[in-house]
Amino acid sequence: MSTLSTHVLDSTYGVPAVGMRVTVSDADGTDLATTTTDVDGRVRFDLDLDLGLYLIGFETGVWFAEHERDTFFPAVALTFEVDTSDDHFHVALLLSPYSYTTYRGS
């Protein structure tokens, strides 16, 4: 079993994306957990993930609208695979209104 965390940074201003709604789903599309990022833009999900594919979804459009900013990406959905090699997966998102990038952190 593996655990999961994320970190969302607003790369335009160089600050954490506080209060963004994030959902984790399994390969069948069943929502496993939904929460919002903390004051550091982080979430550590209280989940034990089995082997397989998962999706982590970020409600970027709502978040930008709450900050009175436009965005081209109303949502970001990242699919990742849990394998046997690690106990923890960290999926980070660097976000701006018209681009984003992601990486597997530690």
Rosetta constraint file for C-alpha pairs under 8 A:
AtomPair CA 1 CA 48 HARMONIC 5.40 0.50
AtomPair CA 1 CA 49 HARMONIC 5.23 0.50
AtomPair CA 1 CA 50 HARMONIC 5.08 0.50
AtomPair CA 1 CA 51 HARMONIC 7.36 0.50
AtomPair CA 1 CA 87 HARMONIC 6.66 0.50
AtomPair CA 2 CA 47 HARMONIC 7.93 0.50
AtomPair CA 2 CA 48 HARMONIC 5.38 0.50
AtomPair CA 2 CA 49 HARMONIC 4.91 0.50
AtomPair CA 2 CA 50 HARMONIC 6.63 0.50
AtomPair CA 2 CA 82 HARMONIC 7.39 0.50
AtomPair CA 2 CA 86 HARMONIC 6.88 0.50
AtomPair CA 2 CA 87 HARMONIC 4.50 0.50
AtomPair CA 2 CA 88 HARMONIC 5.14 0.50
AtomPair CA 2 CA 89 HARMONIC 7.02 0.50
AtomPair CA 3 CA 45 HARMONIC 7.14 0.50
AtomPair CA 3 CA 46 HARMONIC 7.39 0.50
AtomPair CA 3 CA 47 HARMONIC 5.90 0.50
AtomPair CA 3 CA 48 HARMONIC 5.31 0.50
AtomPair CA 3 CA 49 HARMONIC 6.09 0.50
AtomPair CA 3 CA 87 HARMONIC 6.36 0.50
AtomPair CA 3 CA 88 HARMONIC 4.70 0.50
AtomPair CA 3 CA 89 HARMONIC 6.14 0.50
AtomPair CA 4 CA 44 HARMONIC 6.19 0.50
AtomPair CA 4 CA 45 HARMONIC 5.65 0.50
AtomPair CA 4 CA 46 HARMONIC 7.82 0.50
AtomPair CA 4 CA 47 HARMONIC 7.02 0.50
AtomPair CA 4 CA 48 HARMONIC 7.97 0.50
AtomPair CA 4 CA 49 HARMONIC 7.80 0.50
AtomPair CA 4 CA 88 HARMONIC 5.83 0.50
AtomPair CA 4 CA 89 HARMONIC 4.86 0.50
AtomPair CA 4 CA 90 HARMONIC 5.75 0.50
AtomPair CA 4 CA 91 HARMONIC 7.72 0.50
AtomPair CA 5 CA 42 HARMONIC 7.36 0.50
AtomPair CA 5 CA 43 HARMONIC 5.50 0.50
AtomPair CA 5 CA 44 HARMONIC 4.21 0.50
AtomPair CA 5 CA 45 HARMONIC 5.81 0.50
AtomPair CA 5 CA 88 HARMONIC 7.95 0.50
AtomPair CA 5 CA 89 HARMONIC 6.46 0.50
AtomPair CA 5 CA 90 HARMONIC 4.78 0.50
AtomPair CA 5 CA 91 HARMONIC 6.45 0.50
AtomPair CA 6 CA 42 HARMONIC 5.64 0.50
AtomPair CA 6 CA 43 HARMONIC 5.34 0.50
AtomPair CA 6 CA 44 HARMONIC 6.57 0.50
AtomPair CA 6 CA 90 HARMONIC 5.42 0.50
AtomPair CA 6 CA 91 HARMONIC 4.92 0.50
AtomPair CA 6 CA 92 HARMONIC 5.10 0.50
AtomPair CA 6 CA 93 HARMONIC 7.50 0.50
AtomPair CA 7 CA 16 HARMONIC 7.95 0.50
AtomPair CA 7 CA 37 HARMONIC 7.74 0.50
AtomPair CA 7 CA 40 HARMONIC 7.83 0.50
AtomPair CA 7 CA 41 HARMONIC 5.43 0.50
AtomPair CA 7 CA 42 HARMONIC 4.32 0.50
AtomPair CA 7 CA 43 HARMONIC 6.51 0.50
AtomPair CA 7 CA 90 HARMONIC 7.89 0.50
AtomPair CA 7 CA 91 HARMONIC 7.04 0.50
AtomPair CA 7 CA 92 HARMONIC 4.79 0.50
AtomPair CA 7 CA 93 HARMONIC 6.21 0.50
AtomPair CA 8 CA 16 HARMONIC 6.10 0.50
AtomPair CA 8 CA 17 HARMONIC 5.44 0.50
AtomPair CA 8 CA 37 HARMONIC 7.64 0.50
AtomPair CA 8 CA 41 HARMONIC 5.10 0.50
AtomPair CA 8 CA 42 HARMONIC 6.42 0.50
AtomPair CA 8 CA 92 HARMONIC 6.03 0.50
AtomPair CA 8 CA 93 HARMONIC 4.79 0.50
AtomPair CA 8 CA 94 HARMONIC 5.91 0.50
AtomPair CA 8 CA 95 HARMONIC 7.12 0.50
AtomPair CA 9 CA 14 HARMONIC 6.83 0.50
AtomPair CA 9 CA 15 HARMONIC 5.81 0.50
AtomPair CA 9 CA 16 HARMONIC 4.40 0.50
AtomPair CA 9 CA 17 HARMONIC 5.17 0.50
AtomPair CA 9 CA 41 HARMONIC 6.44 0.50
AtomPair CA 9 CA 93 HARMONIC 6.43 0.50
AtomPair CA 9 CA 94 HARMONIC 4.97 0.50
AtomPair CA 9 CA 95 HARMONIC 6.01 0.50
AtomPair CA 10 CA 14 HARMONIC 5.63 0.50
AtomPair CA 10 CA 15 HARMONIC 5.34 0.50
AtomPair CA 10 CA 16 HARMONIC 5.73 0.50
AtomPair CA 10 CA 17 HARMONIC 5.44 0.50
AtomPair CA 10 CA 94 HARMONIC 6.24 0.50
AtomPair CA 10 CA 95 HARMONIC 5.03 0.50
AtomPair CA 10 CA 96 HARMONIC 5.92 0.50
AtomPair CA 11 CA 15 HARMONIC 6.87 0.50
AtomPair CA 11 CA 94 HARMONIC 5.88 0.50
AtomPair CA 11 CA 95 HARMONIC 5.49 0.50
AtomPair CA 11 CA 96 HARMONIC 5.58 0.50
AtomPair CA 12 CA 95 HARMONIC 7.55 0.50
AtomPair CA 12 CA 96 HARMONIC 5.49 0.50
AtomPair CA 12 CA 97 HARMONIC 7.97 0.50
AtomPair CA 16 CA 39 HARMONIC 7.08 0.50
AtomPair CA 16 CA 40 HARMONIC 5.35 0.50
AtomPair CA 16 CA 41 HARMONIC 4.50 0.50
AtomPair CA 16 CA 42 HARMONIC 8.00 0.50
AtomPair CA 17 CA 37 HARMONIC 7.12 0.50
AtomPair CA 17 CA 39 HARMONIC 7.89 0.50
AtomPair CA 17 CA 40 HARMONIC 7.45 0.50
AtomPair CA 17 CA 41 HARMONIC 4.80 0.50
AtomPair CA 18 CA 36 HARMONIC 7.81 0.50
AtomPair CA 18 CA 37 HARMONIC 5.46 0.50
AtomPair CA 18 CA 38 HARMONIC 5.61 0.50
AtomPair CA 18 CA 39 HARMONIC 5.23 0.50
AtomPair CA 18 CA 40 HARMONIC 6.61 0.50
AtomPair CA 18 CA 41 HARMONIC 4.86 0.50
AtomPair CA 19 CA 36 HARMONIC 5.13 0.50
AtomPair CA 19 CA 37 HARMONIC 4.87 0.50
AtomPair CA 19 CA 38 HARMONIC 6.17 0.50
AtomPair CA 19 CA 39 HARMONIC 7.50 0.50
AtomPair CA 19 CA 41 HARMONIC 7.33 0.50
AtomPair CA 19 CA 63 HARMONIC 7.48 0.50
AtomPair CA 20 CA 36 HARMONIC 5.03 0.50
AtomPair CA 20 CA 37 HARMONIC 5.27 0.50
AtomPair CA 20 CA 41 HARMONIC 7.78 0.50
AtomPair CA 20 CA 58 HARMONIC 7.12 0.50
AtomPair CA 20 CA 59 HARMONIC 6.49 0.50
AtomPair CA 20 CA 60 HARMONIC 7.06 0.50
AtomPair CA 20 CA 63 HARMONIC 5.69 0.50
AtomPair CA 21 CA 34 HARMONIC 7.04 0.50
AtomPair CA 21 CA 35 HARMONIC 5.65 0.50
AtomPair CA 21 CA 36 HARMONIC 4.23 0.50
AtomPair CA 21 CA 37 HARMONIC 6.61 0.50
AtomPair CA 21 CA 58 HARMONIC 6.14 0.50
AtomPair CA 21 CA 59 HARMONIC 5.52 0.50
AtomPair CA 21 CA 63 HARMONIC 7.80 0.50
AtomPair CA 22 CA 34 HARMONIC 5.63 0.50
AtomPair CA 22 CA 35 HARMONIC 5.54 0.50
AtomPair CA 22 CA 36 HARMONIC 5.75 0.50
AtomPair CA 22 CA 37 HARMONIC 7.32 0.50
AtomPair CA 22 CA 56 HARMONIC 6.96 0.50
AtomPair CA 22 CA 57 HARMONIC 5.56 0.50
AtomPair CA 22 CA 58 HARMONIC 4.72 0.50
AtomPair CA 22 CA 59 HARMONIC 6.42 0.50
AtomPair CA 23 CA 31 HARMONIC 6.82 0.50
AtomPair CA 23 CA 32 HARMONIC 7.46 0.50
AtomPair CA 23 CA 33 HARMONIC 5.66 0.50
AtomPair CA 23 CA 34 HARMONIC 4.27 0.50
AtomPair CA 23 CA 35 HARMONIC 6.64 0.50
AtomPair CA 23 CA 56 HARMONIC 5.66 0.50
AtomPair CA 23 CA 57 HARMONIC 5.09 0.50
AtomPair CA 23 CA 58 HARMONIC 6.72 0.50
AtomPair CA 24 CA 31 HARMONIC 5.89 0.50
AtomPair CA 24 CA 32 HARMONIC 5.53 0.50
AtomPair CA 24 CA 33 HARMONIC 5.39 0.50
AtomPair CA 24 CA 34 HARMONIC 6.52 0.50
AtomPair CA 24 CA 54 HARMONIC 7.06 0.50
AtomPair CA 24 CA 55 HARMONIC 5.68 0.50
AtomPair CA 24 CA 56 HARMONIC 4.50 0.50
AtomPair CA 24 CA 57 HARMONIC 6.36 0.50
AtomPair CA 25 CA 29 HARMONIC 5.47 0.50
AtomPair CA 25 CA 30 HARMONIC 5.22 0.50
AtomPair CA 25 CA 31 HARMONIC 4.22 0.50
AtomPair CA 25 CA 32 HARMONIC 5.22 0.50
AtomPair CA 25 CA 33 HARMONIC 7.26 0.50
AtomPair CA 25 CA 54 HARMONIC 5.76 0.50
AtomPair CA 25 CA 55 HARMONIC 5.13 0.50
AtomPair CA 25 CA 56 HARMONIC 6.42 0.50
AtomPair CA 26 CA 30 HARMONIC 5.51 0.50
AtomPair CA 26 CA 31 HARMONIC 6.68 0.50
AtomPair CA 26 CA 32 HARMONIC 6.92 0.50
AtomPair CA 26 CA 53 HARMONIC 6.48 0.50
AtomPair CA 26 CA 54 HARMONIC 4.58 0.50
AtomPair CA 26 CA 55 HARMONIC 6.24 0.50
AtomPair CA 27 CA 52 HARMONIC 7.43 0.50
AtomPair CA 27 CA 53 HARMONIC 5.29 0.50
AtomPair CA 27 CA 54 HARMONIC 5.37 0.50
AtomPair CA 27 CA 55 HARMONIC 7.10 0.50
AtomPair CA 32 CA 47 HARMONIC 8.00 0.50
AtomPair CA 33 CA 45 HARMONIC 7.32 0.50
AtomPair CA 33 CA 47 HARMONIC 7.93 0.50
AtomPair CA 35 CA 43 HARMONIC 7.68 0.50
AtomPair CA 36 CA 43 HARMONIC 7.11 0.50
AtomPair CA 37 CA 41 HARMONIC 4.81 0.50
AtomPair CA 37 CA 42 HARMONIC 4.96 0.50
AtomPair CA 37 CA 43 HARMONIC 5.30 0.50
AtomPair CA 38 CA 42 HARMONIC 5.37 0.50
AtomPair CA 38 CA 43 HARMONIC 6.57 0.50
AtomPair CA 49 CA 82 HARMONIC 7.39 0.50
AtomPair CA 50 CA 82 HARMONIC 7.08 0.50
AtomPair CA 51 CA 81 HARMONIC 7.49 0.50
AtomPair CA 51 CA 82 HARMONIC 5.06 0.50
AtomPair CA 51 CA 83 HARMONIC 5.40 0.50
AtomPair CA 51 CA 84 HARMONIC 6.92 0.50
AtomPair CA 52 CA 81 HARMONIC 5.58 0.50
AtomPair CA 52 CA 82 HARMONIC 5.32 0.50
AtomPair CA 52 CA 83 HARMONIC 6.89 0.50
AtomPair CA 53 CA 79 HARMONIC 6.84 0.50
AtomPair CA 53 CA 80 HARMONIC 5.75 0.50
AtomPair CA 53 CA 81 HARMONIC 4.47 0.50
AtomPair CA 53 CA 82 HARMONIC 6.34 0.50
AtomPair CA 54 CA 79 HARMONIC 5.62 0.50
AtomPair CA 54 CA 80 HARMONIC 5.51 0.50
AtomPair CA 54 CA 81 HARMONIC 6.24 0.50
AtomPair CA 54 CA 82 HARMONIC 7.63 0.50
AtomPair CA 55 CA 77 HARMONIC 6.50 0.50
AtomPair CA 55 CA 78 HARMONIC 5.45 0.50
AtomPair CA 55 CA 79 HARMONIC 4.34 0.50
AtomPair CA 55 CA 80 HARMONIC 6.32 0.50
AtomPair CA 56 CA 77 HARMONIC 5.81 0.50
AtomPair CA 56 CA 78 HARMONIC 5.31 0.50
AtomPair CA 56 CA 79 HARMONIC 6.51 0.50
AtomPair CA 57 CA 75 HARMONIC 7.11 0.50
AtomPair CA 57 CA 76 HARMONIC 5.71 0.50
AtomPair CA 57 CA 77 HARMONIC 4.37 0.50
AtomPair CA 57 CA 78 HARMONIC 6.35 0.50
AtomPair CA 58 CA 75 HARMONIC 5.71 0.50
AtomPair CA 58 CA 76 HARMONIC 5.12 0.50
AtomPair CA 58 CA 77 HARMONIC 6.38 0.50
AtomPair CA 59 CA 63 HARMONIC 6.48 0.50
AtomPair CA 59 CA 74 HARMONIC 6.68 0.50
AtomPair CA 59 CA 75 HARMONIC 4.95 0.50
AtomPair CA 59 CA 76 HARMONIC 6.84 0.50
AtomPair CA 60 CA 64 HARMONIC 6.09 0.50
AtomPair CA 60 CA 73 HARMONIC 6.77 0.50
AtomPair CA 60 CA 74 HARMONIC 5.28 0.50
AtomPair CA 60 CA 75 HARMONIC 4.96 0.50
AtomPair CA 60 CA 76 HARMONIC 6.68 0.50
AtomPair CA 61 CA 65 HARMONIC 6.09 0.50
AtomPair CA 61 CA 70 HARMONIC 7.95 0.50
AtomPair CA 61 CA 71 HARMONIC 6.47 0.50
AtomPair CA 61 CA 73 HARMONIC 6.45 0.50
AtomPair CA 61 CA 74 HARMONIC 3.68 0.50
AtomPair CA 61 CA 75 HARMONIC 5.90 0.50
AtomPair CA 62 CA 66 HARMONIC 6.15 0.50
AtomPair CA 62 CA 74 HARMONIC 7.13 0.50
AtomPair CA 63 CA 67 HARMONIC 6.53 0.50
AtomPair CA 64 CA 68 HARMONIC 6.22 0.50
AtomPair CA 64 CA 69 HARMONIC 5.04 0.50
AtomPair CA 64 CA 70 HARMONIC 6.27 0.50
AtomPair CA 64 CA 71 HARMONIC 6.63 0.50
AtomPair CA 64 CA 97 HARMONIC 7.67 0.50
AtomPair CA 65 CA 69 HARMONIC 5.53 0.50
AtomPair CA 65 CA 70 HARMONIC 6.65 0.50
AtomPair CA 69 CA 97 HARMONIC 7.65 0.50
AtomPair CA 70 CA 97 HARMONIC 6.43 0.50
AtomPair CA 71 CA 96 HARMONIC 7.90 0.50
AtomPair CA 71 CA 97 HARMONIC 4.28 0.50
AtomPair CA 71 CA 98 HARMONIC 5.91 0.50
AtomPair CA 72 CA 97 HARMONIC 6.18 0.50
AtomPair CA 72 CA 98 HARMONIC 5.29 0.50
AtomPair CA 72 CA 99 HARMONIC 7.87 0.50
AtomPair CA 73 CA 97 HARMONIC 7.14 0.50
AtomPair CA 73 CA 98 HARMONIC 6.86 0.50
AtomPair CA 73 CA 99 HARMONIC 7.74 0.50
AtomPair CA 82 CA 89 HARMONIC 7.73 0.50
AtomPair CA 88 CA 106 HARMONIC 7.79 0.50
AtomPair CA 89 CA 104 HARMONIC 7.24 0.50
AtomPair CA 89 CA 105 HARMONIC 7.44 0.50
AtomPair CA 89 CA 106 HARMONIC 7.01 0.50
AtomPair CA 90 CA 104 HARMONIC 5.65 0.50
AtomPair CA 90 CA 105 HARMONIC 5.02 0.50
AtomPair CA 90 CA 106 HARMONIC 5.73 0.50
AtomPair CA 91 CA 102 HARMONIC 7.06 0.50
AtomPair CA 91 CA 103 HARMONIC 6.03 0.50
AtomPair CA 91 CA 104 HARMONIC 4.87 0.50
AtomPair CA 91 CA 105 HARMONIC 6.08 0.50
AtomPair CA 92 CA 102 HARMONIC 5.50 0.50
AtomPair CA 92 CA 103 HARMONIC 5.53 0.50
AtomPair CA 92 CA 104 HARMONIC 6.29 0.50
AtomPair CA 92 CA 105 HARMONIC 6.44 0.50
AtomPair CA 93 CA 100 HARMONIC 7.00 0.50
AtomPair CA 93 CA 101 HARMONIC 5.99 0.50
AtomPair CA 93 CA 102 HARMONIC 4.60 0.50
AtomPair CA 93 CA 103 HARMONIC 6.97 0.50
AtomPair CA 94 CA 100 HARMONIC 5.55 0.50
AtomPair CA 94 CA 101 HARMONIC 5.29 0.50
AtomPair CA 94 CA 102 HARMONIC 6.10 0.50
AtomPair CA 95 CA 99 HARMONIC 6.36 0.50
AtomPair CA 95 CA 100 HARMONIC 4.52 0.50
AtomPair CA 95 CA 101 HARMONIC 6.73 0.50
AtomPair CA 96 CA 100 HARMONIC 5.99 0.50
